[in-house]
Amino acid sequence: MKKLLLLAALATLALSAIHAQNTCGDQLKVAQRRFDDGLLEDIPQLLTNCMKSGFTDEEKTNAYKLLIQTYLFSDNQSKADEVMLQFLNEFPSYSIANNDPKEFVNLHSTYRTKPIFKVEFKGSFIFCMPTLIEPFGTGDVAKIKPTYKPKLGFAGELNYLNKLYKNFDYSIGVSFTLSNFSYSNSPTEYSTVTGDFKYLYLGFPVAVKYNYRFKGVNLFAKVGFETVYLTKSTVALTRTDNIIGRQEPFTGTEDITQSQNKLDIRPLLAVGVAFNWGRNVLNVSAGFKFSTMNQLNRSKMYSNPGLYPKYFFVEDNLLMNQSYISVSFIRSIYKPKKIR
């Protein structure tokens, strides 16, 4: 019984909403006929209740245009400006259509209608690809070479965006990056050492983006750099010895933050596609960040004395290059106002 009552109530609400939309749609048609006949006085009253609720977005947009024209033809400029400001606050990303009334277009052009800035929220999959610059080890480093392989990491970014010039935008932001990669080596004839590195960075990206439309598709290219600061670095190591009588491997997670250079400046390049999503934009891009500063601080490379005797492990000097795939959500911030 309760379920039937609930369904009946929902059906009643749905029918009421449909009826309200139909009624408001009819009111808009009546108001338009009054306007066409030059009967302007009753038009605001006909539309007032439906402006609060009852119109679809398209109907409400047309109602705003009709109200603005009504006040302009009634020589009530201040009221027309008031309604235009309400319209722009509710539909800030509205683009002028070819069939828009001339009076509406002229008044619209006297307002600031472009966003004052944009905010970007970005999430990325990171693939850290370390480049060996200088090897160190417990044996003959000319013959014994470690292997580094990228692993999946993550990054988040918050950016302030604004227009620079024509199709160029600039961005300034803050980011965090969790980079991962694996390590394997055979420092002796009887030992194998494997490890998983984790690096956590705080970054400050600055970039310029060029926007280009090609055959109806919104494309962009991005160039810039990111200054990063290392906040934490660890390595989970396992040393396995192929010796009779020694079965248990040596394992542990070691903090190696002290032996790392904290700063790195990383030039970046990216290309992507932009999709309009209402008043917002969704970007999908792929890019590369180039490490320019060696990761190892040689003066502190033995700051963790347990690495060598326990794991037969000595840190190598690396560059931390990264490739990434990202998805970002861009929110435009509008503040319409009269400019002339």
C-alpha positions as CSV (number, residue, x, y, z in Angstrom):
1,M,0.0,0.0,0.0
2,K,2.8,2.4,0.9
3,K,4.5,1.7,-2.4
4,L,1.4,2.5,-4.3
5,L,1.0,5.8,-2.4
6,L,4.6,6.7,-3.1
7,L,4.2,5.9,-6.8
8,A,1.0,7.9,-7.0
9,A,2.7,10.9,-5.3
10,L,5.6,10.7,-7.8
11,A,3.3,10.5,-10.7
12,T,1.3,13.5,-9.4
13,L,4.5,15.5,-9.1
14,A,5.6,14.6,-12.6
15,L,2.3,15.5,-14.1
16,S,2.3,18.8,-12.2
17,A,5.8,19.6,-13.6
18,I,4.7,18.8,-17.1
19,H,1.5,20.9,-16.7
20,A,3.5,23.8,-15.3
21,Q,5.9,23.6,-18.3
22,N,3.1,23.5,-20.7
23,T,1.3,26.4,-19.0
24,C,4.5,28.5,-19.0
25,G,5.2,27.6,-22.6
26,D,1.6,28.8,-23.4
27,Q,2.2,32.0,-21.5
28,L,5.4,32.7,-23.5
29,K,3.4,32.3,-26.7
30,V,0.8,34.7,-25.5
31,A,3.4,37.2,-24.5
32,Q,5.1,36.9,-27.9
33,R,1.8,37.6,-29.6
34,R,1.2,40.6,-27.4
35,F,4.7,41.9,-28.3
36,D,4.0,41.4,-32.0
37,D,0.8,43.3,-31.7
38,G,2.5,46.2,-29.8
39,L,0.7,45.5,-26.5
40,L,3.7,45.7,-24.2
41,E,2.3,46.7,-20.8
42,D,1.1,43.2,-19.7
43,I,4.1,41.2,-20.9
44,P,6.3,41.4,-17.7
45,Q,3.3,40.4,-15.6
46,L,2.6,37.4,-18.0
47,L,6.1,36.1,-17.5
48,T,6.9,36.9,-13.9
49,N,5.8,33.7,-12.2
50,C,7.3,31.4,-14.9
51,M,10.7,33.2,-14.7
52,K,10.9,31.8,-11.1
53,S,10.0,28.2,-12.2
54,G,8.2,26.5,-15.0
55,F,10.3,27.4,-18.1
56,T,12.7,25.1,-19.8
57,D,16.2,26.6,-20.4
58,E,15.3,27.4,-24.0
59,E,12.0,29.0,-23.1
60,K,13.6,31.0,-20.3
61,T,16.3,32.3,-22.6
62,N,13.6,33.4,-25.1
63,A,11.6,35.0,-22.2
64,Y,14.6,37.0,-21.2
65,K,15.0,38.3,-24.7
66,L,11.4,39.2,-25.0
67,L,11.5,41.1,-21.6
68,I,14.6,43.0,-22.7
69,Q,13.0,44.0,-26.0
70,T,9.8,45.0,-24.2
71,Y,11.6,47.4,-21.8
72,L,13.7,48.8,-24.6
73,F,10.7,49.6,-26.8
74,S,9.0,51.0,-23.7
75,D,12.0,53.4,-23.2
76,N,12.8,51.8,-19.9
77,Q,16.6,51.4,-20.3
78,S,17.4,50.9,-16.6
79,K,14.9,47.9,-16.4
80,A,16.3,46.5,-19.7
81,D,19.8,46.6,-18.2
82,E,18.6,45.0,-15.0
83,V,17.0,42.1,-16.9
84,M,20.1,41.7,-19.1
85,L,22.3,41.4,-16.0
86,Q,20.0,38.7,-14.6
87,F,20.2,36.9,-18.0
88,L,24.0,37.0,-18.1
89,N,24.3,35.8,-14.5
90,E,22.0,32.8,-15.3
91,F,23.3,32.1,-18.8
92,P,26.9,33.5,-18.7
93,S,28.2,31.4,-21.6
94,Y,25.4,32.3,-24.0
95,S,26.6,32.9,-27.5
96,I,24.7,35.3,-29.8
97,A,22.7,33.5,-32.5
98,N,22.1,34.6,-36.0
99,N,18.3,35.1,-35.4
100,D,18.7,37.1,-32.1
101,P,16.8,40.4,-32.2
102,K,19.0,43.4,-33.1
103,E,18.0,45.3,-29.9
104,F,19.0,42.4,-27.7
105,V,22.3,42.0,-29.6
106,N,23.1,45.7,-29.3
107,L,22.5,45.7,-25.5
108,H,24.4,42.4,-25.0
109,S,27.4,44.0,-26.7
110,T,27.6,46.6,-24.0
111,Y,28.4,44.0,-21.3
112,R,31.5,42.1,-20.4
113,T,30.5,38.5,-21.3
114,K,33.8,36.7,-21.5
115,P,35.1,34.8,-18.4
116,I,37.4,36.8,-16.1
117,F,39.5,33.6,-15.6
118,K,39.2,29.8,-15.6
119,V,40.0,27.1,-13.0
120,E,41.4,23.7,-14.1
121,F,41.2,20.5,-12.1
122,K,43.5,17.9,-13.7
123,G,44.2,14.2,-13.0
124,S,46.9,12.3,-14.7
125,F,48.4,8.8,-15.0
126,I,52.1,9.1,-14.8
127,F,54.8,6.8,-16.2
128,C,58.2,7.6,-14.7
129,M,61.0,6.6,-17.1
130,P,64.3,7.0,-15.2
131,T,67.4,7.6,-17.3
132,L,70.6,6.3,-15.9
133,I,73.3,9.0,-15.9
134,E,75.9,7.5,-13.6
135,P,75.9,4.0,-12.2
136,F,77.1,3.0,-8.7
137,G,77.3,-0.4,-7.2
138,T,79.1,-3.0,-5.2
139,G,80.8,-4.6,-8.2
140,D,82.1,-3.7,-11.6
141,V,79.6,-1.1,-12.7
142,A,81.1,-1.2,-16.3
143,K,79.8,-4.8,-16.6
144,I,76.9,-5.0,-14.1
145,K,74.1,-2.8,-15.3
146,P,70.8,-2.3,-13.4
147,T,67.4,-2.4,-15.1
148,Y,64.8,0.3,-14.5
149,K,61.2,-0.1,-15.7
150,P,58.4,2.4,-15.5
151,K,55.3,1.8,-13.3
152,L,52.0,3.6,-13.1
153,G,51.9,6.7,-10.9
154,F,49.4,9.5,-10.3
155,A,49.3,13.2,-10.3
156,G,46.8,15.9,-9.5
157,E,46.9,19.6,-10.5
158,L,45.0,22.8,-9.8
159,N,45.6,25.6,-12.3
160,Y,44.5,29.3,-12.8
161,L,44.0,30.0,-16.5
162,N,43.5,33.2,-18.4
163,K,43.8,34.6,-21.9
164,L,47.3,35.7,-23.0
165,Y,46.8,36.8,-26.6
166,K,44.3,35.8,-29.2
167,N,44.3,31.9,-29.2
168,F,47.0,31.7,-26.5
169,D,46.2,31.0,-22.8
170,Y,48.5,30.9,-19.9
171,S,48.3,28.9,-16.7
172,I,49.9,28.9,-13.2
173,G,49.2,26.1,-10.8
174,V,50.1,23.7,-8.0
175,S,50.5,20.0,-8.3
176,F,51.4,16.7,-6.5
177,T,53.0,13.7,-8.2
178,L,53.5,10.2,-7.0
179,S,56.1,8.5,-9.3
180,N,56.8,4.8,-9.2
181,F,59.4,2.6,-11.0
182,S,61.0,-0.8,-10.5
183,Y,64.6,-1.8,-10.2
184,S,66.5,-5.1,-10.7
185,N,70.2,-5.9,-10.6
186,S,72.6,-8.8,-9.9
187,P,75.4,-7.2,-8.0
188,T,77.2,-10.6,-7.4
189,E,77.1,-14.0,-9.0
190,Y,74.9,-15.3,-6.3
191,S,72.6,-12.4,-5.5
192,T,69.6,-10.7,-7.1
193,V,68.3,-7.4,-5.9
194,T,64.9,-6.0,-6.8
195,G,63.1,-2.9,-5.7
196,D,60.2,-0.6,-6.1
197,F,60.8,3.2,-5.8
198,K,58.2,5.8,-4.8
199,Y,58.7,9.5,-5.1
200,L,56.3,12.2,-3.9
201,Y,56.7,15.7,-5.3
202,L,55.0,19.0,-4.8
203,G,55.1,21.0,-8.0
204,F,54.4,24.5,-9.5
205,P,53.6,24.3,-13.2
206,V,53.6,27.3,-15.5
207,A,52.5,26.9,-19.2
208,V,51.3,28.5,-22.3
209,K,48.6,26.8,-24.4
210,Y,47.7,27.4,-28.0
211,N,44.1,26.6,-29.0
212,Y,43.3,25.6,-32.6
213,R,40.1,24.5,-34.2
214,F,40.5,22.0,-37.1
215,K,37.4,20.7,-39.0
216,G,35.1,21.3,-36.0
217,V,37.5,19.7,-33.5
218,N,39.1,21.8,-30.7
219,L,42.8,21.0,-30.5
220,F,45.5,22.5,-28.3
221,A,49.3,22.3,-27.8
222,K,50.9,23.2,-24.5
223,V,54.5,24.1,-23.6
224,G,55.9,25.2,-20.2
225,F,57.9,23.9,-17.2
226,E,57.2,22.6,-13.8
227,T,59.4,23.2,-10.7
228,V,59.1,20.3,-8.4
229,Y,60.2,19.7,-4.8
230,L,60.7,16.2,-3.5
231,T,58.9,15.6,-0.2
232,K,59.4,11.9,0.3
233,S,61.3,9.0,-1.4
234,T,61.3,5.4,-0.4
235,V,62.5,2.1,-1.9
236,A,61.2,-1.4,-1.1
237,L,64.1,-3.7,-1.6
238,T,64.5,-7.5,-1.8
239,R,67.8,-9.3,-1.9
240,T,67.7,-13.0,-2.8
241,D,70.9,-15.1,-2.5
242,N,71.3,-18.3,-4.4
243,I,73.3,-20.0,-1.6
244,I,72.6,-23.4,-0.1
245,G,71.3,-23.0,3.4
246,R,70.1,-19.4,3.0
247,Q,66.5,-19.4,1.9
248,E,65.0,-16.3,3.4
249,P,65.5,-13.1,1.4
250,F,66.5,-9.8,2.9
251,T,63.5,-7.4,2.6
252,G,62.6,-4.0,3.8
253,T,61.4,-0.5,2.9
254,E,64.0,2.2,3.2
255,D,63.7,6.0,3.3
256,I,66.2,7.6,0.8
257,T,64.9,11.1,0.9
258,Q,68.1,12.5,2.5
259,S,70.2,11.3,-0.4
260,Q,68.1,12.9,-3.1
261,N,68.4,16.4,-4.6
262,K,65.1,18.0,-3.7
263,L,64.6,20.4,-6.7
264,D,64.1,19.6,-10.3
265,I,63.0,21.8,-13.2
266,R,61.0,19.9,-15.8
267,P,60.2,21.4,-19.3
268,L,56.9,20.0,-20.5
269,L,55.2,19.4,-23.9
270,A,51.6,18.2,-24.4
271,V,48.9,18.0,-27.1
272,G,45.2,17.3,-26.6
273,V,41.6,17.6,-27.5
274,A,39.0,19.9,-25.9
275,F,35.3,19.1,-25.6
276,N,32.7,21.7,-24.7
277,W,30.5,20.6,-21.8
278,G,27.8,23.2,-21.2
279,R,29.6,26.2,-19.8
280,N,32.7,24.1,-19.0
281,V,35.4,22.3,-21.0
282,L,36.8,18.8,-20.7
283,N,40.4,18.3,-21.9
284,V,42.1,15.0,-22.8
285,S,45.9,15.2,-23.4
286,A,49.1,13.4,-23.5
287,G,52.5,14.8,-22.8
288,F,56.1,14.5,-21.6
289,K,58.1,16.1,-18.8
290,F,61.9,16.3,-19.1
291,S,64.0,16.0,-16.0
292,T,67.0,18.5,-16.1
293,M,68.6,18.0,-12.6
294,N,70.2,14.8,-11.4
295,Q,68.2,13.0,-8.7
296,L,71.2,11.8,-6.6
297,N,73.0,14.1,-4.1
298,R,76.4,12.5,-4.3
299,S,77.6,14.1,-1.0
300,K,74.8,12.3,0.8
301,M,74.5,9.1,-1.2
302,Y,75.6,7.0,1.8
303,S,73.4,8.7,4.3
304,N,71.4,5.4,4.8
305,P,74.2,3.1,5.9
306,G,72.0,0.0,5.8
307,L,71.5,-0.1,2.1
308,Y,74.9,-1.6,1.1
309,P,75.6,-4.3,3.7
310,K,72.0,-5.6,3.9
311,Y,70.8,-5.3,0.3
312,F,74.1,-5.0,-1.7
313,F,72.5,-1.8,-3.1
314,V,73.9,1.6,-3.9
315,E,71.8,4.3,-5.5
316,D,72.5,5.3,-9.1
317,N,72.4,8.8,-10.5
318,L,69.1,9.2,-12.5
319,L,67.1,11.7,-14.4
320,M,63.4,11.3,-13.7
321,N,61.7,11.8,-17.1
322,Q,57.9,11.3,-17.2
323,S,55.2,10.7,-19.8
324,Y,51.6,11.2,-18.9
325,I,48.0,11.0,-20.0
326,S,45.6,13.4,-18.3
327,V,42.0,14.4,-18.1
328,S,41.1,17.9,-16.9
329,F,37.9,19.8,-16.1
330,I,37.9,23.5,-16.8
331,R,35.4,25.8,-15.1
332,S,34.9,29.3,-16.5
333,I,34.4,32.1,-13.9
334,Y,32.2,34.9,-15.1
335,K,31.4,38.3,-13.7
336,P,29.3,40.2,-16.2
337,K,29.1,43.9,-15.9
338,K,28.2,47.0,-18.0
339,I,31.3,48.2,-19.8
340,R,29.8,51.0,-22.0
